[in-house]
């Protein structure tokens, strides 16, 4: 079995080096061990990740392919990774350059895939705060994602932790939508279409990766901007994805509901503390992002890089 572990990176040399170290420590089954290749797609036109990759070739136990995608954009880099893997591997595993996997990560994704005959397998992403985090951030669990029982079928996935059968990717009429270059949401849009075609996405709860959260993200301003961006990008996805197309009227009503509920929860947060107040503000920012997108606006969160 051939597996390509694909990493889209942009000016995060420290994070990329840390991630490659985590891949070096992967514990794979001794019998019928997969042939693993690491594919790094550098989304910096200047090729700033080249030196890290060249140095890693001296100690990394897996072959490493380095590709530069000069067109700035997350889906552009993801599509280049898919194109690189399609003729070389049976499976493609995506992981982000600000993450580090548990030692059993890749082996568990492959085990669950084989057990469930899945087209894609997704796993959890847990936060690690580089500079610590305020108490209200941890109490609010703002960097945590839903988890499921291993083997449960889901209708979404994110490229921060997913294994996909390359033959299933090749059969998709379109991959990651490059119109969402720096706006985010191209992975949730793609895997939503992927699931709608009847392809099986299942959950592997023990295939854990950890995301390093820099201090610049563990702040109120970033959390509210992220909520606004999610409101924008998800509205775009819900408005134009077929066949689950949402009407503008439905999305407008939902945005207004978010704003009204946020105001009510903000009043109650006087009794519940700062974490509850931030949760209410995030809901309101999400609603505002929906309205902004319905008016034709687009918020490109990923023009600003966090971490290094």
C-alpha positions in Angstrom: 0.0 0.0 0.0 1.3 3.4 -1.0 0.4 6.5 1.1 1.3 10.1 0.5 1.2 12.4 3.5 0.5 15.8 2.1 1.4 19.1 3.8 0.4 22.5 2.5 2.7 25.1 4.0 3.3 28.9 3.8 6.1 30.6 5.8 6.0 28.4 8.8 9.5 26.8 8.9 9.4 26.1 12.7 6.0 24.4 12.4 7.0 22.4 9.3 10.1 21.1 11.0 8.1 20.1 14.1 5.6 18.3 11.9 8.2 16.4 10.0 9.7 15.3 13.3 6.3 14.0 14.2 6.0 12.0 11.0 9.5 10.5 11.6 8.1 9.1 14.9 5.1 7.3 13.3 4.6 3.7 14.5 3.5 1.6 11.6 2.6 -2.1 11.6 5.7 -4.3 10.9 3.7 -6.7 8.7 2.5 -5.2 5.4 3.8 -1.7 6.4 2.7 0.9 3.9 5.1 2.7 1.6 4.9 6.3 2.8 6.0 9.4 1.0 5.9 12.9 2.4 4.7 15.6 0.0 5.3 19.3 1.0 3.6 21.9 -1.2 5.1 25.3 -0.5 2.6 28.1 -1.1 5.3 30.7 -0.9 6.5 31.8 -4.4 9.9 32.4 -2.9 10.2 28.7 -1.8 10.9 29.5 1.9 10.3 25.9 2.9 12.9 24.5 0.6 15.8 24.6 3.2 13.7 22.8 5.9 12.9 20.1 3.4 16.4 19.7 2.2 17.7 19.4 5.7 14.9 16.9 6.6 15.9 14.6 3.8 19.1 13.8 5.7 17.2 12.3 8.7 13.6 11.6 7.6 13.0 7.9 7.1 10.4 8.5 4.4 11.1 9.9 0.9 10.1 13.6 0.6 8.8 15.4 -2.5 9.0 19.2 -2.5 6.7 21.2 -4.8 6.2 25.0 -5.0 2.7 26.3 -5.8 3.2 29.9 -6.7 -0.5 30.8 -6.9 -1.3 32.0 -3.4 -4.3 30.1 -1.9 -5.1 27.2 0.3 -7.2 25.3 -2.2 -4.6 25.9 -4.9 -2.0 24.2 -2.6 -4.3 21.4 -1.8 -5.1 20.7 -5.5 -1.4 20.6 -6.3 -0.9 18.1 -3.5 -3.7 15.9 -5.0 -2.2 16.2 -8.5 1.2 15.1 -7.1 -0.3 12.1 -5.3 -2.8 10.8 -7.8 -0.5 8.7 -9.9 1.8 7.7 -7.1 -0.3 6.6 -4.1 -3.5 4.7 -3.2 -4.2 6.9 -0.3 -3.5 10.6 0.5 -3.4 11.9 4.1 -3.7 15.6 4.7 -2.2 17.3 7.8 -1.5 21.0 8.5 1.9 22.6 9.0 0.9 23.9 12.5 0.2 20.4 13.8 2.0 17.3 15.1 0.5 13.8 15.0 0.4 11.2 17.7 2.8 8.2 17.0 -0.1 6.0 16.0 -1.9 8.6 13.8 -1.3 7.3 10.3 -1.5 3.6 11.3 -4.9 4.2 13.0 -6.3 6.0 9.9 -5.3 3.1 7.7 -6.6 0.5 10.2 -10.0 2.2 10.3 -10.1 2.6 6.6 -9.5 -1.1 6.0 -12.0 -2.2 8.7 -14.8 0.0 7.3 -13.9 0.0 3.6 -14.2 3.8 3.8 -13.4 6.3 1.0 -12.1 8.8 3.6 -11.3 8.7 7.3 -11.2 11.8 9.5 -9.8 12.1 13.1 -9.7 14.6 15.9 -7.5 17.7 16.2 -6.7 18.8 19.8 -5.3 22.2 20.7 -1.8 22.8 22.2 -1.3 26.4 23.4 2.2 27.6 22.6 2.2 30.4 25.2 -0.4 29.1 27.5 -4.0 30.4 27.3 -6.3 32.6 29.4 -8.6 30.7 31.6 -11.7 31.9 29.8 -10.3 30.5 26.5 -9.9 27.0 28.0 -13.2 27.1 29.8 -14.9 28.2 26.6 -13.3 25.3 24.7 -13.1 27.6 21.7 -10.4 25.5 19.9 -12.1 22.2 20.4 -14.0 20.3 17.7 -16.8 17.6 17.9 -15.7 14.0 18.3 -17.4 10.8 17.4 -17.2 7.1 18.0 -14.7 5.3 15.9 -16.4 3.9 12.7 -19.2 6.4 12.9 -20.2 7.7 9.4 -20.0 11.5 9.1 -20.8 13.9 6.2 -17.8 16.3 6.6 -14.0 16.4 7.0 -11.2 18.9 7.3 -7.8 18.7 5.8 -6.1 19.1 9.2 -6.6 15.3 9.7 -8.0 13.1 7.0 -7.1 10.1 4.9 -8.7 9.8 1.4 -8.6 7.1 -1.2 -7.0 8.7 -4.3 -9.3 6.8 -6.7 -12.3 8.5 -5.1 -10.5 11.9 -5.5 -9.9 11.1 -9.2 -13.6 10.4 -9.7 -14.7 13.8 -8.3 -15.7 16.3 -11.1 -14.0 19.2 -9.2 -11.6 19.3 -6.3 -11.0 22.2 -3.8 -12.7 25.4 -5.0 -10.0 27.9 -5.8 -12.4 30.8 -5.5 -12.1 30.4 -1.8 -8.3 31.0 -2.0 -7.7 32.9 1.2 -11.3 32.9 2.5 -11.2 29.4 4.1 -13.9 26.7 3.9 -12.7 25.0 0.7 -12.2 21.7 2.6 -15.7 21.7 4.2 -17.2 22.5 0.8 -15.3 19.7 -1.0 -16.0 17.0 1.6 -19.6 18.0 1.7 -19.8 17.3 -2.0 -17.7 14.2 -1.5 -20.3 12.8 1.0 -23.3 13.8 -1.1 -22.1 11.6 -3.9 -22.5 8.6 -1.5 -18.8 8.2 -0.7 -18.2 7.0 2.9 -16.4 9.2 5.4 -15.9 7.6 8.8 -14.4 8.7 12.0 -11.2 7.4 13.7 -11.2 8.8 17.2 -7.7 7.5 18.1 -6.1 9.0 15.1 -5.2 12.2 17.0 -3.2 15.3 15.8 -2.4 18.3 18.0 -2.6 21.9 16.7 -0.2 24.4 18.1 -2.1 27.6 18.9 0.1 30.7 19.0 -0.6 33.5 21.5 -1.9 35.7 18.7 -4.8 33.4 18.2 -5.8 32.8 21.9 -7.2 36.3 22.0 -10.7 37.8 21.8 -10.0 39.7 18.6 -8.9 36.7 16.7 -11.8 34.5 17.9 -14.3 37.1 16.8 -12.6 37.6 13.4 -12.6 33.8 12.9 -16.3 33.6 13.7 -17.0 36.4 11.2 -15.0 34.5 8.6 -16.7 31.2 9.2 -20.1 33.0 8.8 -18.9 34.4 5.5 -17.4 31.2 4.1 -20.1 28.9 5.2 -22.8 31.2 3.8 -21.0 31.1 0.4 -20.8 27.3 0.6 -24.4 26.9 1.7 -25.7 29.3 -0.9 -23.9 27.8 -3.9 -23.4 24.1 -3.1 -25.8 21.8 -5.0 -28.1 20.1 -4.4 -28.3 21.5 -0.8 -28.7 25.0 -2.1 -30.0 27.5 0.5 -32.2 30.4 -0.5 -31.0 33.9 0.3 -34.2 34.4 2.4 -33.3 31.3 4.6 -29.8 32.5 5.1 -30.9 36.0 5.9 -33.4 34.7 8.5 -30.7 32.5 10.0 -28.2 35.4 10.3 -30.9 37.5 12.0 -31.6 34.6 14.4 -27.9 34.4 15.3 -27.8 38.1 16.1 -31.0 38.1 18.2 -29.9 35.0 20.1 -26.4 36.5 20.6 -27.9 39.6 22.2 -30.0 37.5 24.6 -27.0 35.3 25.6 -24.8 38.3 26.0 -27.3 39.6 28.6 -27.3 36.3 30.5 -23.5 36.2 30.4 -23.4 38.7 33.2 -24.2 35.8 35.5 -22.2 33.1 33.6 -18.8 34.8 33.1 -16.5 35.9 30.4 -16.4 32.6 28.5 -20.2 32.8 28.0 -19.9 36.4 26.9 -17.3 35.5 24.3 -19.4 32.6 23.0 -22.3 35.0 22.6 -20.1 37.5 20.7 -18.9 34.8 18.4 -22.4 33.8 17.6 -23.2 37.4 16.8 -20.1 37.8 14.6 -21.0 34.6 12.7 -24.4 36.1 12.0 -22.8 39.4 10.9 -20.5 37.4 8.6 -23.5 35.7 7.0 -25.1 39.1 6.3 -21.8 40.4 4.9 -21.5 37.4 2.5 -25.1 37.8 1.4 -24.4 41.4 0.5 -21.5 40.2 -1.7 -18.7 40.6 0.8 -15.7 38.3 1.2 -13.3 38.2 4.2 -9.9 36.7 3.4 -8.7 35.7 6.8 -5.7 33.8 5.5 -3.9 36.9 4.2 -2.5 37.1 7.7 -0.3 34.3 8.9 0.0 33.2 12.5 2.7 31.1 14.0 6.1 30.4 12.4 
